Amino acid sequence: MLYAIIAADVPGSLTARLSARPAHLERLRALQEEGRLVLAGPHPAIDSPDPGPAGFTGSLIVAEFPDLATAERWAGADPYVTAGVYAQVQVKPFKQVFPA
């Protein structure tokens, strides 16, 4: 089943985010290589694809996991969590309708 991982950043966490980014992307690439990643990306803090020093307010990942508990464990082990980038992470079941 698909799960949406919705994370909110700690204000002022851009430096920690940039430091933990390589490890974060490595985990996402592994999901992609397994064919389980639907989409992933950050929420810019301003209306721009490159927010510069304004940074980001969080992230969204939609990926396939066997069950909710597995998705929650995966999300809880994210480098952004351990680096203190994310203030909150919510994992919810997701039903993809489009694109079909």
C-alpha positions as CSV (number, residue, x, y, z in Angstrom):
1,M,0.0,0.0,0.0
2,L,1.1,3.6,-0.5
3,Y,1.7,5.9,2.4
4,A,2.2,9.7,2.5
5,I,4.9,10.9,4.9
6,I,4.3,14.5,5.7
7,A,7.0,16.3,7.7
8,A,7.2,19.8,9.1
9,D,10.6,21.4,9.6
10,V,11.9,23.0,12.8
11,P,12.2,26.7,12.1
12,G,15.7,27.7,11.2
13,S,16.8,24.1,10.4
14,L,18.3,24.8,6.9
15,T,21.9,24.2,8.0
16,A,21.0,20.8,9.6
17,R,18.9,20.0,6.5
18,L,21.7,20.6,4.1
19,S,24.1,18.6,6.3
20,A,21.8,15.6,6.4
21,R,20.6,15.8,2.8
22,P,23.1,13.3,1.3
23,A,22.0,10.5,3.7
24,H,18.3,11.5,3.2
25,L,18.6,11.3,-0.6
26,E,20.4,7.9,-0.3
27,R,17.4,6.4,1.4
28,L,15.1,7.9,-1.2
29,R,17.2,6.5,-4.0
30,A,17.0,3.0,-2.4
31,L,13.2,3.3,-2.5
32,Q,13.3,4.4,-6.1
33,E,15.6,1.6,-7.1
34,E,13.1,-0.9,-5.5
35,G,10.3,0.7,-7.5
36,R,8.5,1.8,-4.3
37,L,8.9,5.6,-4.5
38,V,6.0,7.6,-6.1
39,L,7.3,11.1,-5.4
40,A,9.4,13.0,-2.9
41,G,10.4,16.6,-2.3
42,P,10.5,19.6,0.0
43,H,8.1,22.5,0.6
44,P,10.0,25.7,-0.1
45,A,9.4,28.4,2.6
46,I,8.7,31.0,-0.2
47,D,7.0,30.8,-3.6
48,S,10.2,29.8,-5.4
49,P,11.7,26.5,-6.6
50,D,15.0,27.7,-5.0
51,P,14.2,29.4,-1.7
52,G,17.8,30.2,-0.9
53,P,18.3,31.2,2.7
54,A,14.5,31.1,3.4
55,G,14.8,27.3,3.4
56,F,12.0,24.9,3.6
57,T,9.0,24.2,5.8
58,G,8.8,20.5,5.4
59,S,8.7,17.6,3.0
60,L,6.4,15.1,1.4
61,I,7.2,11.5,0.4
62,V,4.7,9.1,-1.1
63,A,6.0,5.5,-1.2
64,E,4.9,1.9,-1.0
65,F,5.4,-0.1,2.2
66,P,4.0,-3.4,3.4
67,D,2.0,-1.7,6.2
68,L,1.6,1.4,8.3
69,A,4.0,0.3,11.0
70,T,6.8,-0.3,8.5
71,A,6.2,3.1,6.9
72,E,6.3,4.7,10.4
73,R,9.5,3.0,11.3
74,W,11.1,4.0,8.0
75,A,10.0,7.6,8.4
76,G,11.3,7.7,12.0
77,A,14.7,6.6,11.0
78,D,15.1,9.3,8.4
79,P,18.4,11.3,8.7
80,Y,16.3,14.5,8.8
81,V,14.6,13.1,12.0
82,T,17.9,12.2,13.6
83,A,19.5,15.5,12.6
84,G,16.7,17.5,14.2
85,V,15.4,18.9,10.9
86,Y,11.8,17.6,11.3
87,A,9.7,18.9,14.2
88,Q,6.9,16.5,13.3
89,V,6.3,13.6,11.0
90,Q,2.9,12.2,10.1
91,V,2.4,9.0,8.2
92,K,-0.9,8.3,6.5
93,P,-2.3,5.7,4.2
94,F,-2.6,7.1,0.6
95,K,-4.7,6.0,-2.3
96,Q,-3.3,7.2,-5.6
97,V,-6.1,8.2,-8.1
98,F,-4.1,10.2,-10.7
99,P,-2.1,9.6,-12.7
100,A,-3.7,6.2,-13.2
